[in-house]
Every structure is written in structure tokens, then in C-alpha cells.
């Protein structure tokens, strides 16, 4: 196991330094950092476009095929590369200028969205083209996400890291509220192609913000062989019980639970007998619930931080089971709010624990393992749930997934003592 570098606080001390939960006003102090202000503005615009594309892509695939399996396959191809390639992205994030890396990945994402827009607007798009472009975007994200999340500490410093993580989550989910609702209306009026075009242009905002940033150069480091550094990263993450248990819980919850998102078009059309607007409403409810969870992340006291992921997983699994048996839109929306909130708290608390526990020299690689567990496991779940839904129906498939999430929470609970160790009393 790679030890903590000299001069870096030990892992347990990192988490304990969080202190009391932040007030809403304290969250805003993060904006005193110029780089973060630029990052927040650019990302917020870009993320709204990204969510518009996500909704339009799912609806387009299901409209062309009426196949839950192909719906799951598209999500699988969009994210499976994250599972396999993210460790390389994390290794690179520990080596290179992260700002320049993001400029490259965001530019490539713009090209991907533009290609999808042209194919759709010219009415020549085929399902295999959508799947191929989704695969390409997943490959880009495998390098983008570790660099982007690792750069948060570079922008705000350790004292504001938790606030920045909470604000990043709130930004992400506020975009998830706005983007799908706009996309649902646009799909009904103009079709999916306009959503793809808007997403392509939205990358201009994040590229502008990256160009204007001024990130201090990182200290030079001696780089080992690439594969050796990747293996060292895995030894570090698996050797730290707190990180290991958090990654296990996120991986199972993502694979068997969060993959329900890929089946929402089927819920909207087949179970709720709705249209693209109904699908947009469901996605908006998911975003609203997650936005509440993102704010709740900033209010969790340090003494509950390590227990919060387990409780969140229980609530998330139970919410999925109840949601899968709803047959009215308003009830589905009501159920999705706490369900999405629980998933957000699960991901946000584990992300906070991991970032504050990881040594600086390992941060990119540890975050890549979190990315692998959260986003990388989702496509496997989408493929499995999509295949299962084709045999037994989407409702029963999601019910089974929710039950597995609750079992994983029980496993995490019984391993909690080993994972988190003996906790010191919080400082008065």
C-alpha cells in the first residue's frame, strides 16, 4: 500500500477537519475564488446543454426502436469506456496540467454533440450512429471527469473543498432540473436535433471559462511507469478501508440502482402512457430531488458523514421499489424526489470522504476509482436491467435492482467498524 506523503495530514484527520455543517451563506464564500467563479459559470451553461442532449438521446433511441434493451445498450456504450479507461484518465490527471486537459476533452465533446445534431437535423440518423457517438463521448469522459474533479482542490484550496463539492453537486442537479424540462418541450415542438445543437454551442461557455482561468503550476513530480502508477493507485484505494467500503457501496448502488435512469423513457411511455413531456417531467423531478440532496450534503455534520452513505442507500433502494409500482405521473414525480435525493447524498458523501481521505499524490487516481464505481458501473446495470426488463417488464426489473441496493447497504453497515475505524469525538 502506498503511504501518505510526508507533510500531508493523515486520512482520518482530513475528514475530521470538516467540523460543523456549513450554512447557506458559508457555501457562497467559495465564490471568492476567481477560478471557481469562472468554472461554475461555464460548467452550469454546459451542463444544461448536456442534460438536454441526454434526454433527447434517450427519447430518440426509444422512439426509433421501442426497445428497452437498445435503450439500455445506448447507455451502456456511453459509459462503459469510463469503467475501463478511467484509471488511465486518473493517472494522467496526476501528471499533466488539468486545465489544458479539460480544454481538450471539452472541445472533443463539442464535436461529438455537433455530429449528433447534424445527423438528426438532416433526418438520416440511425441507431448504430447514436450508439457509436455515445461510445465516443464515454471515452472522452473517461479522461475528462478525473481531471475536472481533481481540479476542484486546485481552484479553492482544502479549506473550501467540501463547500465546493456541495456547490458542484447543486450546479449539476440544478442543470438537471432546467435541462430536461426545456428538452421535453423542445422535443415536442422541434424534435431532438435542436437539443443536440444547443448542447454543442453550450461548450463555448466552459471553454471560455477555462481559457480565462489562471491555475498555479503544480510541483514537479517524478513519474513512474504508467501501468505501475495505475497499480499503485488500486493498492492505495483498496488498502484504505474507508475508501474501499465507500467504493463498494457506490458501485453496487450505481450498477443495480442508478441504472433505472436509462429506463425512464420506457416508464414514461409504457407504464404512465405519456409522451416526451412526461419523460422530461420525470427527469426534472430527478434533478429537483438531487438538488435538494446536494444542499443536504453541505448540512451533514462530520459525525454523521460516514454513516450517511449507508442510510442513503437504504432510502434509495426503497424508493426504487415504490417508484416501480406507480402508474400515475404525479405519484411517480412525488416518489422520485426523495429517491433522487438519496442517490445524490450517497454519491456526494462518498465523494467527499474519498477526496478528503486521499493523499494529494493519489487524488486523481482515487477519484478515477470513484468515477469507475459510480459512472463506470452504471452501463453494466443499464445493460442488465434493460435485458431483464425485456423479459419480465421494467417495473419488476427496477424492483429487483432496488432490493439489491438495500442488501449492499446492509453489507456496508456490518463492515462499518472495519471501514471507518474508531472515530475520535468531534472537536468542541
ZIHU-V112373 format. One record per residue. PSI is psi in whole degrees, -180 to 180 (none if undefined). Layout:
{{PSI} {PSI}}
//
This chain:
{{138} {129} {168} {128} {150} {138} {-9} {138} {146} {159} {-46} {-37} {-35} {-47} {-37} {-24} {-4} {-34} {-148} {159} {151} {145} {168} {-37} {-37} {-33} {-36} {-15} {-19} {-28} {-1} {-15} {116} {-44} {-38} {-36} {-45} {-45} {-47} {-47} {-47} {-43} {-37} {-45} {-45} {-39} {-34} {-42} {-39} {-43} {-33} {-43} {-40} {-46} {-46} {-38} {-46} {-43} {-38} {-45} {-45} {-33} {-36} {-31} {-28} {34} {114} {-32} {-47} {-30} {-46} {-36} {-38} {-46} {-39} {-49} {-30} {-24} {-11} {-32} {-29} {-40} {-43} {-32} {-20} {-39} {-35} {-38} {-39} {-40} {-43} {-37} {-28} {-8} {-40} {177} {110} {-33} {-45} {-35} {-41} {-35} {-39} {-49} {-38} {-34} {-42} {-36} {-37} {-43} {-40} {-46} {-38} {-41} {-42} {-38} {-46} {-46} {-39} {-43} {-26} {3} {34} {4} {139} {157} {-40} {-30} {-40} {-45} {-41} {-45} {-35} {-40} {-43} {-40} {-38} {-38} {-42} {-45} {-28} {-27} {-28} {-47} {-48} {-40} {-43} {-45} {-35} {-28} {-13} {-46} {-34} {-31} {-36} {-15} {167} {-32} {-25} {12} {-46} {-41} {-41} {-39} {-43} {-43} {-38} {-43} {-40} {-42} {-48} {-44} {-24} {-40} {-33} {-27} {-48} {-48} {-54} {-37} {-41} {-42} {-42} {-42} {-43} {-39} {-42} {-31} {-48} {-16} {174} {-29} {-36} {-37} {-41} {-39} {-42} {-41} {-42} {-45} {-27} {-21} {-18} {-34} {-47} {-35} {-39} {-44} {-38} {-38} {-37} {-15} {152} {95} {127} {143} {143} {152} {144} {146} {156} {119} {131} {-176} {141} {-50} {-34} {-40} {-37} {-44} {-40} {-38} {-43} {-40} {-39} {-50} {-43} {-21} {-15} {109} {-40} {-44} {-42} {-47} {-39} {-43} {-39} {-46} {-42} {-42} {-47} {-43} {-36} {-45} {-48} {-12} {-61} {-20} {-10} {-24} {-34} {-18} {1} {-36} {-37} {-39} {-47} {-43} {-45} {-41} {-37} {-7} {44} {-165} {-160} {-34} {-40} {-41} {-45} {-37} {-43} {-44} {-35} {-40} {-40} {-45} {-40} {-44} {-41} {-33} {-41} {-41} {-36} {-41} {-39} {-31} {-40} {-15} {-2} {126} {151} {-37} {-19} {0} {-38} {-19} {-26} {-42} {-36} {-48} {-37} {-39} {-39} {-48} {-37} {-47} {-44} {-39} {-39} {-42} {-45} {-43} {-38} {-15} {10} {142} {13} {143} {-46} {-38} {-39} {-41} {-45} {-42} {-36} {-28} {-57} {-28} {-49} {-35} {-42} {-41} {-39} {-44} {-37} {-51} {-42} {-42} {-40} {-37} {-43} {-48} {-45} {-46} {-37} {-21} {-36} {142} {149} {-41} {-14} {2} {-47} {-42} {-39} {-41} {-34} {-32} {-37} {-43} {-41} {-41} {-39} {-64} {-35} {-30} {-20} {-41} {-35} {-39} {-40} {-41} {-45} {-47} {-37} {-43} {-43} {-39} {-33} {-22} {-43} {-3} {151} {-34} {-48} {-35} {-44} {-33} {-45} {-43} {-43} {-38} {-40} {-38} {-42} {-36} {-40} {-35} {-38} {-41} {-43} {-37} {-44} {-20} {7} {-39} {-42} {-40} {-42} {-13} {-171} {122} {138} {152} {141} {145} {140} {none}}
//
